[in-house]
Amino acid sequence: MKASEAGAFWERNAKTWTRHVRAGYDIYRDVLNSPTFLDALPPIDGQRGLDLGCGEGANTRHLARRGAHMDGIDIAPTFIRHARAAETAEPLGISYAVADGTSLPFAGASFDFVTAFMSLMDMPDIDGVLAEAWRVVRPGGFLQFSIVHPCFAPPHRKVLRDSRGETRAVELADYFSARHGEVERWGFKSAPAAEKAASPLFEVPRFHRTLSQWVDALVGAGFVLERMVEPCASPELAAAQPVVADTRVVPQALIVRGRRPREAVGAP
Ligand SMILES: C[S@@+](CC[C@H](N)C(=O)[O-])C[C@H]1O[C@@H](n2cnc3c(N)ncnc32)[C@H](O)[C@@H]1O
């Protein structure tokens, strides 16, 4: 599948997706994954950052509120329209553009850091995207991204619950089965029934890679692997937001940071 074909699915998802995430139905993102990602960042105050696959821009705005000078790009024009509308309503100095991650409209070494919140696993040409991230980040700068956990959310994942409805285990399979654009249909489980009934399911092309393929791609692009974090709900958070309680059994997301070395790395 080409990036433009995957992008067309996201363009069709964008209107409902924006309404649902802004209504608070993406509970994993809001209460666990984004806060853990932001806590894992090195200092970004005063730095120039690019958010890849920014969607409607909620996480780009979090970064700007932490003092970074942000650009955001996304392949889906409707997401960028909603992101720009939010910028008009609450100006944070963010510039948004419609672009594909494999062809970034920025000069080399333009940014101190690049982020990608739960977006790289939706892009077919990960080598092309990582090469572009490496090009636009300055030597010494970093790329931090989150993805659906390749080990604990492979193509087959089923939460097994006990008689009280609490997560007992997670059944996993098909870890080594490549996925290159098979379309999954789903909606946010936390949306109210009336909203679910009135909304089309999202159609999301899936590009599953194993953990070693992700690390090989990051290192192959020239980054040095610096940090990995697996968001896990605290007992208090799991009690308050039972949707994320399964992350106390196995993680649902993986956060990875790589750094572009200051000096060109030559052969030994
Ligand atoms: C799961 S959403 C995440 C959105 C946002 N980062 C967030 O955390 O709310 C994945 C995003 O990746 C974008 N995307 C998919 N393929 C892309 C590509 N090739 N280049 C840029 N963005 C892309 C989609 O349009 C979508 O906005």
The ligand as a MOL file (V3000), in Angstrom:
LIG
                    3D

  0  0  0     0  0            999 V3000
M  V30 BEGIN CTAB
M  V30 COUNTS 27 29 0 0 0
M  V30 BEGIN ATOM
M  V30 1 C -3.4910 7.2930 15.3410 0
M  V30 2 S -3.4330 8.8560 14.5450 0 CHG=1
M  V30 3 C -2.4680 9.7700 15.7420 0
M  V30 4 C -2.6900 11.2530 15.6500 0
M  V30 5 C -1.9630 12.1050 16.6970 0
M  V30 6 N -0.5210 11.9510 16.6310 0
M  V30 7 C -2.4590 11.8310 18.0970 0
M  V30 8 O -1.6930 11.2850 18.9010 0
M  V30 9 O -3.5900 12.1770 18.4000 0 CHG=-1
M  V30 10 C -2.2360 8.5630 13.2230 0
M  V30 11 C -1.9980 9.7870 12.3500 0
M  V30 12 O -0.9720 9.4920 11.3790 0
M  V30 13 C -1.3120 10.1810 10.1880 0
M  V30 14 N -0.5790 9.5830 9.0570 0
M  V30 15 C -0.7500 8.3570 8.5280 0
M  V30 16 N 0.1230 8.1620 7.5030 0
M  V30 17 C 0.8660 9.2930 7.3940 0
M  V30 18 C 1.9490 9.6970 6.5570 0
M  V30 19 N 2.4410 8.8950 5.6210 0
M  V30 20 N 2.4820 10.9150 6.7360 0
M  V30 21 C 1.9900 11.7610 7.6960 0
M  V30 22 N 0.9750 11.4340 8.5060 0
M  V30 23 C 0.4100 10.2140 8.3750 0
M  V30 24 C -2.8170 10.0120 10.1020 0
M  V30 25 O -3.4360 10.8960 9.2180 0
M  V30 26 C -3.2120 10.2310 11.5570 0
M  V30 27 O -3.4380 11.5790 11.8410 0
M  V30 END ATOM
M  V30 BEGIN BOND
M  V30 1 1 1 2
M  V30 2 1 2 3
M  V30 3 1 2 10
M  V30 4 1 3 4
M  V30 5 1 4 5
M  V30 6 1 5 6
M  V30 7 1 5 7
M  V30 8 2 7 8
M  V30 9 1 7 9
M  V30 10 1 10 11
M  V30 11 1 11 12
M  V30 12 1 11 26
M  V30 13 1 12 13
M  V30 14 1 13 14
M  V30 15 1 13 24
M  V30 16 1 14 15
M  V30 17 1 14 23
M  V30 18 2 15 16
M  V30 19 1 16 17
M  V30 20 1 17 18
M  V30 21 2 17 23
M  V30 22 1 18 19
M  V30 23 2 18 20
M  V30 24 1 20 21
M  V30 25 2 21 22
M  V30 26 1 22 23
M  V30 27 1 24 25
M  V30 28 1 24 26
M  V30 29 1 26 27
M  V30 END BOND
M  V30 END CTAB
M  END
